[in-house]
Amino acid sequence: MPTEIRTFSDFWPYYVRAHSQPRTRFLHAIGSVLALVSVALGFVYSSWFFLAAPLVGYAFAWYAHFFVEHNKPATFGHPFYSLAADYRMLFLMMAGKMDAEVARASFQKM
């Protein structure tokens, strides 16, 4: 991971390159959506669902990094930027713009 990451704007291209495989992004999206569902269920049914949210979200994401991308999750170095980037990526995927973002980030300087 580049050491010059000081802002989310610095982090974003690194994050995008670490999620270059469509399957990785898809698994992240599943985990992110299920984490949101768990939070909602926590408000409706039981606070135990709040504990499930990060477990479910990270399970899908980390599986993707270790077995699809074969890289280290960005969460380890920048947990808050990583969480924000997960949801930015999810929204870009829903808008059909994430593939273009991956192409753009792959041409940027590392």
C-alpha positions in Angstrom: 0.0 0.0 0.0 1.3 3.4 -0.9 2.5 5.3 2.2 1.5 8.7 0.9 -2.3 8.1 1.5 -3.5 11.1 3.5 -7.0 11.6 2.2 -9.8 9.5 0.8 -9.0 10.9 -2.6 -5.5 9.4 -2.2 -6.9 6.1 -1.0 -9.6 5.6 -3.7 -7.4 4.7 -6.7 -5.5 2.2 -4.5 -8.8 0.7 -3.3 -10.1 0.4 -6.9 -7.0 -1.3 -8.1 -7.3 -3.8 -5.2 -10.8 -4.6 -6.4 -10.1 -5.1 -10.1 -11.8 -8.5 -10.5 -15.6 -8.3 -11.1 -16.1 -11.3 -8.8 -14.4 -9.5 -6.0 -16.6 -6.5 -6.4 -19.7 -8.7 -6.6 -18.8 -10.5 -3.3 -18.2 -7.1 -1.7 -21.6 -5.9 -2.9 -23.2 -9.0 -1.4 -21.5 -8.5 2.0 -22.2 -4.7 2.0 -25.9 -5.2 1.3 -26.2 -8.0 3.9 -24.5 -5.8 6.4 -27.1 -3.1 5.8 -29.9 -5.7 6.1 -28.3 -6.8 9.4 -28.3 -3.2 10.7 -32.0 -2.8 9.7 -32.9 -6.1 11.4 -31.0 -4.8 14.5 -33.4 -1.9 14.7 -36.5 -4.0 14.1 -35.8 -7.3 16.0 -32.7 -7.6 18.1 -29.5 -5.8 18.8 -27.7 -9.1 18.1 -28.1 -8.3 14.4 -25.8 -5.3 14.9 -23.0 -7.7 15.7 -23.7 -9.7 12.6 -23.3 -6.7 10.3 -19.5 -6.4 10.3 -19.1 -10.2 10.5 -21.2 -10.8 7.4 -19.8 -7.8 5.5 -16.2 -8.8 6.2 -16.7 -12.5 5.5 -17.6 -11.9 1.9 -15.0 -9.1 1.4 -12.1 -11.0 2.9 -13.0 -14.2 1.1 -12.8 -12.2 -2.1 -9.4 -10.7 -1.3 -7.8 -14.0 -0.1 -9.3 -16.3 -2.7 -10.1 -14.2 -5.8 -7.8 -11.1 -5.8 -5.0 -12.8 -3.8 -4.2 -9.5 -2.0 -4.5 -8.0 1.5 -7.8 -6.3 2.4 -7.4 -2.5 2.5 -9.3 -2.6 5.8 -6.1 -3.6 7.6 -4.3 -0.4 6.7 -7.2 2.1 6.4 -10.4 0.8 8.1 -12.5 3.9 7.8 -11.5 4.8 4.3 -12.1 1.2 3.3 -15.6 1.2 4.8 -16.5 4.4 2.9 -15.0 3.0 -0.3 -17.0 -0.2 0.0 -20.2 1.7 -0.1 -19.0 4.1 -2.8 -18.1 1.1 -4.9 -21.5 -0.4 -4.2 -23.3 2.7 -5.4 -21.1 3.0 -8.5 -21.8 -0.7 -9.2 -25.6 0.0 -8.9 -25.2 2.9 -11.3 -23.2 0.8 -13.8 -20.1 3.0 -13.4 -17.7 0.9 -11.5 -16.1 -0.8 -14.5 -15.1 2.6 -15.9 -13.7 3.5 -12.5 -11.5 0.4 -12.5 -10.3 1.2 -16.0 -9.5 4.8 -15.0 -7.7 3.7 -11.8 -5.6 1.1 -13.6 -4.0 3.9 -15.7 -3.2 6.2 -12.8 0.3 6.3 -11.2 0.8 4.0 -8.2 
